[in-house]
Amino acid sequence: AETLTPNLGLPYYTGSDPPAGMDQQKNLAMKLDGISSLRPPLVTALPGSPVDGQECYFLADAANGIVWHFRYRASSPATEKWEFLGGPALFASFWASFTVPHNSLTTDPNLAIPIPLSGTYLVHRQAVIIPQAAASFYNEGIRNGAATGTQIRGYVPVAAQVTISGQWNEALVAGDTINSAYFQNSGVAGAFGNRVLHATPRRVG
């Protein structure tokens, strides 16, 4: 008779009178079946007590099918030792124009990304500036909708429509929500269109 291991489906003999060597076959099959890197598990929380080289797939956004592949590197000098191996970014976009009052920091309610794991992320943002008068605009990333969490990322004097973009490494905490936010000082209301925000982990833990 033949039985399959529960994780990898490796066959081994389970008859009452096993031929020579079948016990060793079963032991090898069960050993391989327990090595997570051969088929990393899909998890919703990082594994506890990880060992060097351990891998997992983390379900970052179930609704949009976003899964991240991580590997634990014990020798990493960083506090976060789960290193990102692949997967799509968390993403938000909105194409209609968004009006920003004069001289007021304004959070974009349509661009919000919840952060599922604490760690370092590569955050990218892009927008089209639609000025109403000769103006100087600031384009910013903002954390948790709080002005104290705002990171100013660029200063662009603008008198005509232009696309601006940028990316940066950001230390984020699980439960944070990052937004795009805008400031402009044209003297009248200005607008931003074709807005994009996304975040990709570099390392977490």
C-alpha positions as semicolon CSV with decimal commas, in nm:
position;residue;x (nm);y (nm);z (nm)
1;A;0,000;0,000;0,000
2;E;0,109;0,356;-0,064
3;T;0,038;0,668;0,143
4;L;0,108;1,034;0,062
5;T;0,259;1,285;0,303
6;P;0,012;1,560;0,406
7;N;0,196;1,865;0,272
8;L;0,395;1,771;-0,037
9;G;0,215;1,451;-0,134
10;L;0,532;1,239;-0,127
11;P;0,459;0,866;-0,152
12;Y;0,583;0,606;0,095
13;Y;0,504;0,239;0,158
14;T;0,268;0,149;0,443
15;G;0,207;-0,222;0,390
16;S;0,226;-0,477;0,671
17;D;0,541;-0,640;0,532
18;P;0,753;-0,356;0,386
19;P;1,038;-0,449;0,151
20;A;1,391;-0,365;0,257
21;G;1,458;0,008;0,267
22;M;1,093;0,116;0,283
23;D;1,127;0,240;0,642
24;Q;1,406;0,470;0,527
25;Q;1,188;0,586;0,240
26;K;0,910;0,678;0,480
27;N;1,149;0,862;0,712
28;L;1,292;1,060;0,422
29;A;0,949;1,145;0,287
30;M;0,827;1,269;0,625
31;K;1,147;1,471;0,677
32;L;1,116;1,643;0,340
33;D;0,745;1,701;0,402
34;G;0,830;1,911;0,708
35;I;1,074;2,146;0,531
36;S;0,872;2,462;0,476
37;S;1,096;2,602;0,201
38;L;0,992;2,317;-0,030
39;R;0,636;2,445;-0,020
40;P;0,608;2,754;0,202
41;P;0,274;2,787;0,382
42;L;0,021;3,059;0,310
43;V;-0,018;3,260;0,632
44;T;-0,202;3,565;0,765
45;A;0,059;3,626;1,038
46;L;0,435;3,574;1,021
47;P;0,545;3,241;1,174
48;G;0,670;3,254;1,531
49;S;1,023;3,132;1,626
50;P;1,148;3,128;1,263
51;V;1,473;2,962;1,160
52;D;1,727;3,081;0,906
53;G;1,608;3,023;0,549
54;Q;1,245;2,964;0,646
55;E;0,996;3,092;0,388
56;C;0,628;3,179;0,385
57;Y;0,363;3,332;0,165
58;F;0,181;3,615;0,342
59;L;-0,174;3,705;0,239
60;A;-0,138;4,084;0,234
61;D;-0,474;4,168;0,075
62;A;-0,725;3,885;0,046
63;A;-0,983;4,092;-0,143
64;N;-0,737;4,171;-0,423
65;G;-0,542;3,845;-0,414
66;I;-0,212;4,006;-0,311
67;V;0,033;3,752;-0,169
68;W;0,392;3,832;-0,062
69;H;0,679;3,582;-0,052
70;F;0,923;3,623;0,238
71;R;1,238;3,443;0,356
72;Y;1,384;3,474;0,705
73;R;1,756;3,569;0,716
74;A;1,888;3,536;1,070
75;S;2,218;3,710;0,987
76;S;2,049;4,026;0,857
77;P;2,174;4,334;1,046
78;A;1,823;4,480;1,029
79;T;1,568;4,439;1,305
80;E;1,319;4,311;1,046
81;K;1,465;3,982;0,921
82;W;1,185;3,860;0,691
83;E;1,309;3,974;0,349
84;F;1,074;4,028;0,056
85;L;1,126;3,788;-0,237
86;G;0,832;3,880;-0,458
87;G;0,468;3,972;-0,505
88;P;0,260;4,270;-0,621
89;A;0,247;4,603;-0,442
90;L;-0,046;4,730;-0,240
91;F;-0,201;4,980;-0,481
92;A;-0,449;5,266;-0,488
93;S;-0,536;5,494;-0,780
94;F;-0,794;5,757;-0,868
95;W;-0,809;5,934;-1,201
96;A;-1,065;6,213;-1,149
97;S;-0,920;6,548;-1,042
98;F;-0,899;6,632;-0,672
99;T;-0,933;6,997;-0,569
100;V;-0,695;7,128;-0,304
101;P;-0,766;7,457;-0,118
102;H;-0,506;7,731;-0,116
103;N;-0,240;7,705;0,154
104;S;-0,394;7,400;0,324
105;L;-0,252;7,050;0,369
106;T;-0,519;6,820;0,224
107;T;-0,528;6,442;0,258
108;D;-0,653;6,252;-0,047
109;P;-0,941;6,033;0,080
110;N;-0,933;5,821;-0,236
111;L;-0,571;5,711;-0,196
112;A;-0,539;5,512;0,124
113;I;-0,338;5,193;0,181
114;P;-0,361;4,995;0,509
115;I;-0,025;4,848;0,612
116;P;-0,049;4,482;0,726
117;L;0,306;4,427;0,861
118;S;0,560;4,644;1,039
119;G;0,877;4,704;0,842
120;T;1,046;4,905;0,568
121;Y;0,847;4,974;0,251
122;L;0,924;5,127;-0,086
123;V;0,644;5,382;-0,130
124;H;0,574;5,534;-0,472
125;R;0,337;5,817;-0,556
126;Q;0,242;5,997;-0,874
127;A;0,000;6,274;-0,969
128;V;-0,074;6,523;-1,244
129;I;-0,069;6,883;-1,121
130;I;-0,351;7,089;-1,273
131;P;-0,270;7,448;-1,171
132;Q;-0,529;7,726;-1,178
133;A;-0,265;7,998;-1,159
134;A;0,112;8,022;-1,143
135;A;0,183;7,823;-0,831
136;S;0,426;7,631;-0,618
137;F;0,298;7,288;-0,513
138;Y;0,409;7,043;-0,252
139;N;0,330;6,675;-0,303
140;E;0,353;6,466;0,015
141;G;0,306;6,125;0,173
142;I;0,104;6,124;0,493
143;R;0,068;5,856;0,760
144;N;-0,255;5,778;0,944
145;G;-0,411;6,106;0,826
146;A;-0,215;6,297;1,093
147;A;-0,015;6,607;1,007
148;T;0,253;6,496;1,252
149;G;0,314;6,190;1,035
150;T;0,355;6,383;0,712
151;Q;0,673;6,342;0,510
152;I;0,732;6,623;0,258
153;R;0,883;6,470;-0,054
154;G;0,903;6,740;-0,318
155;Y;0,874;7,110;-0,403
156;V;0,767;7,188;-0,758
157;P;0,705;7,541;-0,895
158;V;0,438;7,495;-1,163
159;A;0,252;7,721;-1,406
160;A;0,136;7,448;-1,648
161;Q;0,005;7,095;-1,617
162;V;0,280;6,846;-1,534
163;T;0,316;6,492;-1,399
164;I;0,524;6,447;-1,086
165;S;0,630;6,120;-0,924
166;G;0,870;5,991;-0,663
167;Q;0,947;5,702;-0,433
168;W;1,114;5,659;-0,097
169;N;1,187;5,405;0,175
170;E;0,950;5,443;0,469
171;A;0,943;5,272;0,809
172;L;0,579;5,176;0,869
173;V;0,392;5,000;1,146
174;A;0,119;4,737;1,109
175;G;-0,212;4,921;1,133
176;D;-0,081;5,240;0,973
177;T;-0,270;5,380;0,677
178;I;-0,068;5,578;0,426
179;N;-0,232;5,841;0,209
180;S;-0,121;6,087;-0,051
181;A;-0,162;6,448;0,060
182;Y;-0,114;6,778;-0,119
183;F;-0,034;7,139;-0,046
184;Q;-0,037;7,428;-0,291
185;N;0,006;7,804;-0,256
186;S;-0,129;7,950;-0,580
187;G;-0,367;8,188;-0,406
188;V;-0,663;7,997;-0,548
189;A;-0,780;7,635;-0,537
190;G;-0,564;7,393;-0,737
191;A;-0,620;7,037;-0,846
192;F;-0,440;6,705;-0,884
193;G;-0,544;6,427;-1,123
194;N;-0,439;6,074;-1,225
195;R;-0,321;5,998;-0,872
196;V;-0,139;5,675;-0,788
197;L;0,001;5,539;-0,462
198;H;0,156;5,200;-0,396
199;A;0,368;5,032;-0,131
200;T;0,598;4,730;-0,161
201;P;0,770;4,573;0,142
202;R;1,151;4,541;0,152
203;R;1,177;4,366;0,487
204;V;0,934;4,309;0,772
205;G;0,922;4,152;1,113
